Amino acid sequence: MAHAPSPVQNPVSEEAFTADRQRMFDGFISATTFSIVASVITLALMYIFLIA
């Protein structure tokens, strides 16, 4: 029985690992900033339409 050759992954370099972590952190910061801005806008609109 013949087996298909399995793809061998090259070890990840330290620079690639650091770049991947920075990219992930940038995405996290962007998502966090977007949610904070959306929350502030929602609260401001609630204040305008419900209280004022």
Buried (B, 14 or more C-beta within 10 A) or exposed (E): EEEEEEEEEEEEEEEEEEEEEEEEEEEEEEEEEEEEEEEEEEEEEEEEEEEE
